[in-house]
Amino acid sequence: ELLAWNDTRPPLIIQPVRWNRDTIKDRFDEAGLDITDAPWNAGLQIRPGKHVSRVPFAVNLPGFAAGGWIVQDPAHALIARFAAIPAGEWVYDACAAPGGKAVSLEAAGARVIAGDTRHDRLGRLTDTTRRAGVAIRCVGANLEAAPIRPASAAAVLVDAPCTATGTMRRHPDARWRLQPDVFARAAARQSRLLDAAASLVRPGGLLIYATCSLEPEENAQVVDAFLSRHPEFRRAPSHSMPAELLTPAGDFESLPQRHGIDGAYAARLAREDDR
């Protein structure tokens, strides 16, 4: 079933930002396109209408340049929902490009600093936040040398670089690029990033770890090893998710062949409050 999923063309799914659903529907109706609710009520899926045979590229659709919406699969929108950052709190989105999760967190009420070490992707990050019109500060920074005081952040999101096996239908060439040893190397890097992020979280704060991988070596196993090294952290599952999208440990996990969205994983970890 997963192989069949990876061979299908992904639909275009958007998340409202500057435009509400009614405005999007009206403008897309005028363009001959239909919208329906995306799976798990996490976005809007764009479909050809009666007089349009295919959905145009996103940049050519009404509202793209104006920041009316952003392109984002439900899995990634759900991770921002799963994070459940309290409104008004500062969150450092440490591996933020292209910026969709940062925008979703800001829309949910968090105050966001978005960083990325990959200079080739910083342009996409700043373009996304500029179009969305959100008050997000973007910085070029390596998480292991982040411009954040130790133990000061209310929340840190580590959307870690990974093998992206949950998004292969969007990147079909990945199935030929991956080698058996890549998973161990990815997990080692992810562990270093989590350790670096942990030092930034204040007592009582949150550490969110996420990937778009389906591999246990990059997901729960990384988190379990982290918790064994950092007893001051514990899992703090969010209650904002349907039970079908949670693992027995309380982590978020979407499986394409089962849930009808991209594959993704997230763990919500809380640091003990010293008070």
Residue, then its C-alpha position, 0 to 999 in steps of 0.5 A: e500500500l505504501l508503494a502504491w501511495n508513493d506512485t500517486r500524484p500528490p494533491l495541492i493542499i493549502q493552509p489559509v493565512r491572510w485569507n479566510r476560507d470564504t475568500i479562498k473559495d470565492r477567488f478559486d471559484e472565479a478561477g474555475l477550481d473547487i476546494t474541499d476539506a483536506p484529511w483530518n480537517a487540516g487545510l484545504q485541498i484544491r481540485p479542478g472545477k467543471h471547466v478546468s482540467r488541471v490545477p495550475f502551479a501554486v504560484n499562478l493561483p489567486g492569493f499566492a503572491a498576496g499571502g492569502w495561503i501557503v502550501q502545506d500538507p496536513a501532516h505538517a500542519l498537524i505537527a504545529r497543532f500537536a506542538a500546542i505552544p501556549a499563546g503568547e510564548w516565544v518559540y525558536d523554530a530551529c530548522a525552519a525553512p521553508g517556513g510553513k510550520a513557523v507560520s502555522l505556529e504564529a497563526a496559533g498565537a505563538r511568537v516565533i523566531a525562525g532560524d536555519t543554517r542552510h543559506d540556500r534555504l533562507g531565501r525561501l524562509t524569508d519569502t514565506t514569512r514575508r508573503a504571509g505577513v507574519a511577525i516572525r524574525c528570521v535568522g541564519a543560524n546553526l542550532e548548535a550555535a543558536p542566537i538564544r540564551p541557554a535555558s531561556a526559550a519557552a519552546v524549541l522546535v527541531d524539525a530535523p533534517c532526515t531521510a524524508t521517507g514519508t514524502m517520497r511521492r513528492h520526491p520520487d528520486a529519493r528512493w534511488r538516492l538512499q543507501p542503508d547507512v544513511f539512517a544511522r548517520a541521520a540519527a547521529r545528526q538528529s541526536r546532536l541537534l536535540d542535545a543542542a536544542a535541549s540546552l535552550v529550553r527553560p525549566g517548564g518549557l517544551l522541546i518539539y522534535a519532528t521529522c518527515s521520516l517513517e523510520p523508527e531509527e530517526n523517530a522514536q529511537v532518537v527520542d528514547a535515547f535522548l530521554s535516557r541522556h536527559p532525565e530532566f525531560r519527559r514526554a508530554p503528549s498533546h491532547s489536541m490530536p485524534a487517537e489514531l494519529l498517536t503512538p502508544a507513547g503519545d507521539f504524533e505519527s502519520l502513515p501515508q498508507r493508513h492516514g492518507i497524508d504525508g508520513a511524519y513524526a513528532a514528539r512533545l517533550a517537557r523540561e522539569d520545572d525547577r520551582 
